[in-house]
């Protein structure tokens, strides 16, 4: 799902109160992108895949939860930089800390 010509990069941040819902959202986002912080994922996919993901995320969220999505333009994507322990996040593929 990642890396095609018409793909758009998005940063998805979430704050989910319930552990079970948080785990479900984590697992869903893990299938679409890479985790860069505990509750932050980078997702790069085409519009059709994004609409499916957005629908599935919305179905999992409760009124007390929050979700924020930043869509990055091509220019912004190329200017993204990482510092610090970021490589640890890229290499880890574990369950979220609850």
N, C-alpha and C positions, 0 to 999 in steps of 0.2 A: 503493500500500500504506500510505501514511502518512495520519494525520489523521482517522480516523473516530471515531464516538462511543464504540465499545468498545475503542479502541486503548489500549495500555499503553506507557509510555515506559520503556526500559531503557538502561542504560549498559553497554557491552560493552568490556572491556579484555583485551588479549591480549599474550602474550610468546611468540613463535614462533621457534625456533632456526634453522630452515631457510629460506633466502631464498625458495625456490620456494613452499613452503607459506604463508609469510607473505604473499606476493603474492596467492595464491589467496584467502586469508582476507580480505585488504584488498578485493579486487574483489567478493567476495561481500557483505561488509558495506556497501560503497559502494552496492550495489543496494537495500539495505534502510534505510539511514539516512545520517547525516552525520558526517563525521570531525571531532572536536574536539581531538584530539591525534594524535601519530603512530600510536599503537596503541590509540586510544580512539574509539569511535563512540557516538552517540546513535541508538537505533533506536526508532521508534514504529510499532507495528503491532498488528493483532488477534491473537488467540490462535492461530488456524489458521496464519497466516503465521509467527508466532514458532516454532511447533512445527517447521515446515518448515526455517526458518533454523537452529534449534538442531540438528536432525538433520544438516544439511549441514555446519555448523561441526564437529560431533563427528567426522564422517567425515574431515575434513581434518587434525585434530589428531593429534599423536604423543604418546607418553608423556612426552617431554622438554619439551613445550610446556605453557603454562598459559593458561587462559581464565577470566575472572571476569565475572559478570553481576550488575548491581545493578538491581532492579526498583523503580521509583519510583511511589509512590502519587500520586493527583491533587494532594493538598496539597503534597507535596514537589516535584512538577513545577512548580507555580505559584511556588514559592519559589526556583527555580533562578536563579542569576545568573552573569554572565560578566564577567571583567575582563581587561585587558591586550590581548595580541595575538590574542584569540579571533576577531575579525572576519577576520583573515588566514586562519584555518582554515576558516571558513565559506565564504569566497570561493574558496579554492584547490580545484582539482579535478585534482590531479596524482597521479602514482605515488608510492608511499611511498618514503622514503629507506631504502635497504638497507645 
